[in-house]
Amino acid sequence: MTQSKQSLGGSSTYAPCSSNNYGTCSSARATATATAAGDLSPSHDILLNNFQLKKKSYRVLLHGQQLVWERMQKVKQSKSSQETKAPLPEDPPSPEGQRGYGPKSHILHVDDVISVRAGDTKIASIQPPNPQAINAQGEADTRPTSQYLTINYALRLTKSQTDCNRWELRRLTFFNADPYIVRQWDQELQARLHQPSSTRLRVRRLLVFINPYGGRKAGSQTYERHVRPIFQLAGIDATCITTQRANQVRDILLSHDLSCYDAVCCVGGDGTVAEVINGLLFRRMRELGIDEQRPSYIPRPEIPVGVIPAGSTDTIAYSMHGTADVRTAAIHVILGQHRGLDVCSVSNSQSLLRFCASVLSYGYLGDVAAQSENYRWMGPKRYEYSGVKAFINNRGYDAELRLLEEPDLQPTPLEENLPQSPDSVCSLGESVPSICYANCQRCSFASSMQEQQRSSLFVHAEDAEVENTSSATLEEADPEESHLTPSEAALLRPRPRPDKLQLPVGSVHSMKSLASEQWKVIKGNFFMICGANITCACARSPNGISRYSHLGDGCLDLILVKKTSLLNNVRFLLNTAGRSGDIRNLPFVDVYRTRKFQFRTFAAANGDDYSIAGSCQPIAQAEVGSSSSSEYSSWNCDGEVVTDLDITMRSHCQLIEVFMRGPHSYSKPLKSGTAPSTPASSSDNVYCCCKD
Ligand SMILES: Nc1ncnc2c1ncn2[C@@H]1O[C@H](COP(=O)(O)OP(=O)(O)OP(=O)(O)O)[C@@H](O)[C@H]1O
């Protein structure tokens, strides 16, 4: 492939370059000669051209997954006194190991690009692409007459300390007089945009469920106003279903053909997300012929899920994105980066009841869920009203809990010395528990452990041992491998013992005392018992009830709040509400990290043959108002009421793929004039202020 075009008084170069250093590429551009591209893959090619952006000349570089543009300076030539344009001076030396760009360079990672479109006019290039016009490779038909190239991208707003997780849309429109160059750039960008990746899926066909009933009953308006335009911008072909009743999402997912969709998305609160997750998981079990009542294992659905908040609390969306901002959630769906989210199974002694994505609570929050449905007409305020009522009436609930405490994962000394970015502060096994952020080490480690298990399926098949947890409701059993994919079959395997564990290549982690697993039995009188799968953060409780829960480490945090005094209950609630509080510091709160716990009332634990007709039902059908003053509470499972009293909750590591990057921690933006280094990942800050 050879390209040599003159444009805008500058030169055009299409150069293959294996170097990671921008300086090397600068010398390539200085020669300004056309270079024949060999058989290198597109990701190793470099495109370098001059473009106009807002009538100013820019030198624009496409290198790997990065788009860099820098303003051309006017240089006066002393002899002829003629003005010519030249690129900015050479880059300042960058710290060792980091790729540096010029101080005035703007960098955009292709992961953050939403769409690219060429057009004969600026307006034409700005118009959203028609999904039908996009061919199988996702490339829009580019006529060689187009001189404008518009790049729509997303930018995380990093300036605010309290809100550094919001993303916004931005647009760049480049102009070049030569349509062949524009077409070349369009094709290259499209190719990189749609390059297959194991952690990113650019969705084309999406099934969207809208709950018009949750929160302020504004799900449909939220979608039309904020979400649809963003999906259109990305050229997504969205099929929308507005729900007519509770549990409809689940029923549709169980019965309909989903093969024509790349992903499922829901616009609603936690209850709607839970319906989607339950629908997909039960659907997968049916597909594989697994007994839904007593499944031998829980298979992974193949389709990823997008979560757009339009409920009352939206703790799942908030915990995933660090914000309940609707546009941010929609942007995460179209950018397509996904991570595995833990899901917990909730079962009684007879069968699996349902799956829980956020929190399973008994006591105070169980009472709130049971009572609040009576006051749905109040909107989100119903939680405040029932919260006060349940708080005053809470006399404590007797219970016995059994759990397997999860040992910490310890970093080796080598690992401890590694420099860490602000977003990877969650290291493994620290004395202060880690917080789950984007690029979380603990979740990546759990993911690599799973990969390890999958590969060990074939290497050490004969070593498989059945985990002997005698009282577990869901026992892991040998897979019926005949009808399973290798990855599904691998999930059936028990966790390898430490002496057999081969850590993934490149991993320096080690594990501590996995062998010393012992059941811990705790009896007491509790104000509240919570099994938290995620932090359960929301706008009112930005740290969440379980600040240190991770999105995908395969563990849940069991929070036991003992019944003491009313004042202590107030302290607990205040602690969960603020940004600085930490419930672990409260003497009447115990937090255990575990993969599974069992709950029984005292009566059941003492072997009395009582039975309370347990059921799992939506709030609307629950018997409300009776539990707060009784001996027993009910369970609040993702906002739904579960009335069973013999409960086992078990975490399943990264069972569902969800479009998210994880929340970010606030890091100060670089001072102006400081050269930005190449973002390590696209979710790092991108210092760009060019808004077309
Ligand atoms: N059209 C409908 N009519 C009545 N109920 C519905 C309808 N569509 C969905 N539902 C049910 O509404 C319940 C509440 O929805 P959702 O959880 O999304 O909102 P929310 O309770 O206000 O938010 P959050 O759970 O975040 O506090 C869900 O259990 C869902 O099954």
PDBQT file of the ligand as one rigid body, heavy atoms in Angstrom, charges set to zero:
ROOT
HETATM    1  N1  LIG A 701     -45.204  -1.984  33.876  1.00  0.00    +0.000 N 
HETATM    2  C1  LIG A 701     -44.973  -2.382  35.117  1.00  0.00    +0.000 A 
HETATM    3  N2  LIG A 701     -45.931  -2.301  36.050  1.00  0.00    +0.000 NA
HETATM    4  C2  LIG A 701     -45.716  -2.667  37.307  1.00  0.00    +0.000 A 
HETATM    5  N3  LIG A 701     -44.524  -3.139  37.761  1.00  0.00    +0.000 NA
HETATM    6  C3  LIG A 701     -43.533  -3.236  36.892  1.00  0.00    +0.000 A 
HETATM    7  C4  LIG A 701     -43.688  -2.858  35.530  1.00  0.00    +0.000 A 
HETATM    8  N4  LIG A 701     -42.515  -3.058  34.906  1.00  0.00    +0.000 NA
HETATM    9  C5  LIG A 701     -41.659  -3.544  35.833  1.00  0.00    +0.000 A 
HETATM   10  N5  LIG A 701     -42.260  -3.657  37.000  1.00  0.00    +0.000 N 
HETATM   11  C6  LIG A 701     -41.692  -4.074  38.292  1.00  0.00    +0.000 C 
HETATM   12  O1  LIG A 701     -41.376  -2.901  39.015  1.00  0.00    +0.000 OA
HETATM   13  C7  LIG A 701     -40.500  -3.257  40.065  1.00  0.00    +0.000 C 
HETATM   14  C8  LIG A 701     -39.650  -2.094  40.472  1.00  0.00    +0.000 C 
HETATM   15  O2  LIG A 701     -38.822  -1.709  39.437  1.00  0.00    +0.000 OA
HETATM   16  P1  LIG A 701     -37.355  -1.151  39.662  1.00  0.00    +0.000 P 
HETATM   17  O3  LIG A 701     -36.649  -1.948  40.675  1.00  0.00    +0.000 OA
HETATM   18  O4  LIG A 701     -36.751  -1.036  38.328  1.00  0.00    +0.000 OA
HETATM   19  O5  LIG A 701     -37.631   0.306  40.234  1.00  0.00    +0.000 OA
HETATM   20  P2  LIG A 701     -37.428   0.852  41.694  1.00  0.00    +0.000 P 
HETATM   21  O6  LIG A 701     -37.860  -0.154  42.694  1.00  0.00    +0.000 OA
HETATM   22  O7  LIG A 701     -38.082   2.188  41.756  1.00  0.00    +0.000 OA
HETATM   23  O8  LIG A 701     -35.849   1.102  41.739  1.00  0.00    +0.000 OA
HETATM   24  P3  LIG A 701     -34.724   0.523  42.749  1.00  0.00    +0.000 P 
HETATM   25  O9  LIG A 701     -34.906  -0.969  42.772  1.00  0.00    +0.000 OA
HETATM   26  O10 LIG A 701     -33.444   0.941  42.127  1.00  0.00    +0.000 OA
HETATM   27  O11 LIG A 701     -34.974   1.159  44.066  1.00  0.00    +0.000 OA
HETATM   28  C9  LIG A 701     -39.734  -4.438  39.535  1.00  0.00    +0.000 C 
HETATM   29  O12 LIG A 701     -39.883  -5.481  40.443  1.00  0.00    +0.000 OA
HETATM   30  C10 LIG A 701     -40.397  -4.784  38.217  1.00  0.00    +0.000 C 
HETATM   31  O13 LIG A 701     -40.635  -6.176  38.108  1.00  0.00    +0.000 OA
ENDROOT
TORSDOF 0
